């Protein structure tokens, strides 16, 4: 059974990579058809999207909220096209479409022997983080939650390892980083989804709502004396993104975990407010509430 599932994952990946040779405009057109069905016919998570946008932007009227929702659908399905396209890209094209504005910050920390934890959100095209290893000559990991389906897990692995990104399951991350087996390195934490904990110490005002955040990145940074940076992936034009980094914390400073996460939430919110349609509004972000101790 395992062999058959592996073959199926390889076949699906092969079809996706073959499709990646199509012009990006053609892929946008094809995924646009799915976008139309999701938005207009099946109303994919429409209620969640409208509710999230309304709570985040109470100053906007319903017509403005609907426009933002439509723009979100267009961007979201465009990301699918870009993921497919990335599987057939050569490194030269990837470097043109995914540019890092200030790599010197990362290189300086690495050259000083400092481990780096990058906090980011589902804004812009987070899937194109797979291109980051093209710009640096040391190990880069992304933390992820393993999928339950074997085929989908194998397929996701193939998609994300395209340019040398290393995958690290979330439940193994703490032990791996603390062991210093690959040190110093760069670790991506996408930390804007809804965590399962309800600790009020990690609840911040975010998009006009009390919001809980994952604590792992900040806790590991303090435990391993790692620097923390914020990564911003801004969409410049369809199929083109600009990445910039901002230092949040360095080893030895007097910031605690709450300070680090508060700065992260402020930076992420500023990005989202600048271009709201590019965040993942279809996620049930506020399904958990903090519980007083």
Secondary structure, DSSP 8 states (H G I E B T S, - for coil): -HHHHHHHHHHHHHHHHHHTTS-HHHHHHHHHHHHHIIIIIS-TTHHHHHHHHHHHTTTS-HHHHHHHHHHHHHHHHHHHHHHHHHTT--HHHHHHHEEES-HHHHHHHHHTT--EEEEE-SBS-GGGGGGGGGG-SS-EEEEE---SSHHHHHHHHHHHTTTS-EEEEHHHHHHHHHHTSS-S-EEEEE--S--S--BGGGEEEETTEEEE---HHHHHHHHHT-EEEEEEEEEEETTEEEEEEEEEE-TTSS--HHHHHHHHHHHHHHHHHHSGGGB-TTS-TTS---B--
